[in-house]
Amino acid sequence: MSSLTLQSVFRIVVENVLNRWTALRLAVEHGMGGPLGLNTAIELIDYITSYCTENKNVDTIDLREVLEEIMDQEFETICEDDSTQEISAVLMKYLKMLKEGKEEMVKAEIGMMSPCDMWIVSGAKIKYQRMDDSSESEEDDNDQEDMEVEPVADGSGTAAINPSTGGSSTRFIEESIDPGWTQVRGRRRR
């Protein structure tokens, strides 16, 4: 089998296996790969195909480490379910079969796999799910007050200008709100 044929047939295998990988799909749907997570998943198919077919001594451990690194770096996801081990074992099994010339057997096994949604394709519609990030709250955004800035006299009767603020100056005024507490409020002038 020529390397070009091996690569094209193995790409179909990689595509079928990665489309069934729940961890990858969840990472993309939850936006862990950023807004271009689907594109990264498409590139992952091409990269894994090239990595396995162009390197002579790839084994399950090497492939698992590559998958773990990609999931961590590109999708900010660590798979604690050993799915990277499972995926790499399946891919290496089919790669070995293809290298032994068992192309028809590989195609038959791929055809017997249960049907799945082929979501890793260009232009696919991914249903993104919002992450519940409890560290941020809308109240923090609403609690900000506008600061008022008053000119600060420099003793000569003119207002002091702070050069780093481009012509405005700030004087903070302390107001007593509660015994033991002091509120600092600023005022702004343009």
C-alpha positions as CSV (number, residue, x, y, z in Angstrom):
1,M,0.0,0.0,0.0
2,S,1.5,3.4,-1.0
3,S,1.9,6.0,1.7
4,L,-0.7,8.3,-0.1
5,T,-3.3,5.5,-0.1
6,L,-2.4,4.6,3.5
7,Q,-2.8,8.2,4.5
8,S,-6.2,8.6,2.8
9,V,-7.6,5.4,4.2
10,F,-6.3,6.1,7.7
11,R,-7.8,9.6,7.6
12,I,-11.2,8.0,7.2
13,V,-10.5,5.9,10.3
14,V,-9.3,8.9,12.3
15,E,-12.3,10.9,11.3
16,N,-14.7,8.1,12.3
17,V,-13.0,7.5,15.6
18,L,-12.6,11.2,16.6
19,N,-16.2,11.9,15.7
20,R,-17.2,9.4,18.3
21,W,-14.9,10.8,21.0
22,T,-17.2,12.3,23.6
23,A,-14.5,14.3,25.4
24,L,-13.5,16.1,22.2
25,R,-17.1,16.9,21.4
26,L,-17.8,18.2,24.8
27,A,-14.7,20.3,24.8
28,V,-15.7,21.9,21.5
29,E,-19.4,22.4,22.5
30,H,-18.4,24.0,25.8
31,G,-16.0,26.5,24.0
32,M,-12.9,25.1,25.5
33,G,-11.1,25.4,22.2
34,G,-12.3,29.0,21.8
35,P,-14.5,30.3,19.0
36,L,-12.5,28.2,16.5
37,G,-12.7,24.9,18.4
38,L,-14.4,23.2,15.5
39,N,-11.5,24.3,13.2
40,T,-9.0,22.9,15.7
41,A,-10.9,19.6,15.8
42,I,-10.7,19.4,12.0
43,E,-7.0,20.2,12.1
44,L,-6.6,17.5,14.8
45,I,-7.9,14.9,12.3
46,D,-5.3,16.0,9.7
47,Y,-2.5,16.2,12.3
48,I,-3.2,12.7,13.8
49,T,-3.4,11.2,10.4
50,S,0.0,12.7,9.3
51,Y,1.6,12.0,12.7
52,C,0.7,8.3,12.5
53,T,1.4,7.7,8.8
54,E,4.6,9.8,8.5
55,N,6.4,8.5,11.6
56,K,7.7,5.0,11.4
57,N,7.8,4.0,15.1
58,V,4.6,5.4,16.5
59,D,3.1,3.3,19.3
60,T,0.0,3.6,21.5
61,I,1.9,5.5,24.3
62,D,3.3,8.1,21.9
63,L,-0.1,8.7,20.3
64,R,-1.8,8.9,23.8
65,E,0.7,11.5,24.9
66,V,0.1,13.5,21.7
67,L,-3.6,13.4,22.2
68,E,-3.3,14.4,25.9
69,E,-1.0,17.3,25.0
70,I,-3.4,18.6,22.2
71,M,-6.4,18.3,24.5
72,D,-4.7,20.1,27.2
73,Q,-3.1,22.9,25.1
74,E,-5.7,23.4,22.5
75,F,-8.9,22.6,24.4
76,E,-7.8,23.2,28.0
77,T,-9.2,19.8,28.8
78,I,-7.6,16.9,30.7
79,C,-9.3,13.6,30.1
80,E,-9.4,11.7,33.4
81,D,-11.5,8.9,31.9
82,D,-8.6,7.2,30.0
83,S,-10.3,8.0,26.8
84,T,-7.0,9.1,25.3
85,Q,-5.6,5.7,25.9
86,E,-8.7,4.0,24.4
87,I,-8.6,6.3,21.3
88,S,-4.9,5.8,20.7
89,A,-5.3,2.0,21.1
90,V,-8.1,1.9,18.5
91,L,-6.2,4.1,16.1
92,M,-3.0,2.1,16.4
93,K,-5.0,-1.2,15.9
94,Y,-6.4,0.1,12.5
95,L,-3.0,1.6,11.5
96,K,-1.3,-1.7,12.1
97,M,-4.0,-3.5,10.1
98,L,-3.6,-1.1,7.2
99,K,0.2,-1.5,7.2
100,E,-0.4,-5.3,7.0
101,G,-2.5,-4.8,3.9
102,K,-5.9,-5.5,5.5
103,E,-7.6,-2.5,4.0
104,E,-10.8,-4.3,3.2
105,M,-11.0,-5.6,6.8
106,V,-10.5,-2.1,8.2
107,K,-13.2,-0.7,5.9
108,A,-15.6,-3.5,6.9
109,E,-15.0,-2.8,10.6
110,I,-15.5,1.0,10.1
111,G,-18.7,0.2,8.2
112,M,-20.0,-2.0,11.1
113,M,-19.5,0.9,13.6
114,S,-22.8,2.3,14.9
115,P,-23.8,5.4,13.0
116,C,-22.8,8.7,14.5
117,D,-23.2,12.3,13.9
118,M,-20.2,13.4,11.8
119,W,-19.8,16.8,13.5
120,I,-16.1,17.4,12.7
121,V,-16.6,18.8,9.3
122,S,-16.2,22.3,7.9
123,G,-19.3,24.4,8.2
124,A,-20.9,22.1,10.8
125,K,-23.3,23.8,13.3
126,I,-22.1,23.2,16.8
127,K,-24.5,23.8,19.7
128,Y,-22.3,25.7,22.1
129,Q,-23.2,25.4,25.8
130,R,-22.5,28.2,28.2
131,M,-20.2,27.4,31.0
132,D,-21.4,28.4,34.5
133,D,-18.6,30.5,35.8
134,S,-19.5,31.3,39.4
135,S,-16.3,33.3,39.8
136,E,-17.7,36.2,37.8
137,S,-21.0,37.9,38.8
138,E,-23.1,40.5,37.1
139,E,-23.2,42.4,40.4
140,D,-19.5,43.2,40.2
141,D,-20.1,45.0,36.9
142,N,-23.1,46.9,38.3
143,D,-21.3,48.0,41.5
144,Q,-18.9,50.3,39.8
145,E,-19.6,54.0,40.3
146,D,-18.4,56.9,38.2
147,M,-15.7,58.9,39.7
148,E,-15.9,62.7,39.9
149,V,-12.6,64.6,39.4
150,E,-12.0,68.0,40.9
151,P,-9.0,70.2,40.2
152,V,-6.5,70.2,43.0
153,A,-5.0,73.6,43.8
154,D,-1.2,73.6,43.9
155,G,-1.1,76.6,46.3
156,S,-0.7,79.2,43.5
157,G,-4.4,79.4,42.9
158,T,-4.2,77.3,39.7
159,A,-5.2,73.7,39.4
160,A,-2.4,71.2,39.4
161,I,-2.2,69.1,36.3
162,N,-1.1,65.5,36.5
163,P,0.7,64.9,33.2
164,S,0.1,61.1,33.1
165,T,-3.7,61.6,32.9
166,G,-3.5,64.0,30.0
167,G,-4.8,67.2,31.7
168,S,-7.1,65.9,34.4
169,S,-6.3,65.6,38.0
170,T,-7.9,63.6,40.8
171,R,-8.5,64.5,44.4
172,F,-10.0,61.8,46.6
173,I,-12.5,62.9,49.2
174,E,-13.1,60.8,52.3
175,E,-16.6,60.6,53.7
176,S,-17.5,59.0,57.0
177,I,-20.3,56.5,56.4
178,D,-20.2,54.3,59.5
179,P,-18.1,54.6,62.6
180,G,-14.9,52.6,61.8
181,W,-15.5,52.7,58.0
182,T,-14.4,55.3,55.6
183,Q,-15.6,55.6,52.0
184,V,-13.3,57.1,49.4
185,R,-15.1,58.7,46.5
186,G,-13.4,60.4,43.6
187,R,-14.7,63.1,41.4
188,R,-13.9,63.6,37.7
189,R,-13.4,66.7,35.5
190,R,-12.6,66.8,31.9
